[in-house]
Amino acid sequence: MKRIILDTNLLLLWIVGLTDRSLIGKHKRTKTFEIADFDLLVSVLSGYHEIVVTPHILTETSNLLSQTTASSATAMRAKLSDFLKTQREEFEPSSDVMKHKTFFRLGLTDCAIIRLVEKNIPLITADLDLYLAASAVKHNSNVINFTHLRQARMFGG
């Protein structure tokens, strides 16, 4: 089964876009994205069967969804709830995640993601620091920088 990790920013974009594409430019946390970015993300995800999530990613995403109108936040949380019914969380105690060498630089959520990358699970991220740290994992060359994909789309690459 092909699996992929989405960072918080991209999971947020995906949930917002699935809820209502017109909210992408209006939601405080997705204003830097366009509807075409959502379509690009959906296209990339079509090659995978499962989106890998952690409690850390989900907590951040759930909290950030609220940075919009109450009715939109409710609709997006409903979409997140539907998504979670079909997914399995990868859980590792925070006390173990915090032992990782990148914790003080990246924080808990990104460290949990790095630990999954170390298990050879592909990652797509819009976060440069996370991308660089994940790319440095020796046995995993399957780290995708979403910004590179966006640029390639814009410039016909």
Helices and strands as residue ranges (DSSP letters): E 3-6, H 8-19, G 21-23, H 35-45, E 50-52, H 55-65, H 70-84, H 94-97, H 103-106, H 108-117, E 123-125, H 128-135, E 143-145, H 146-154
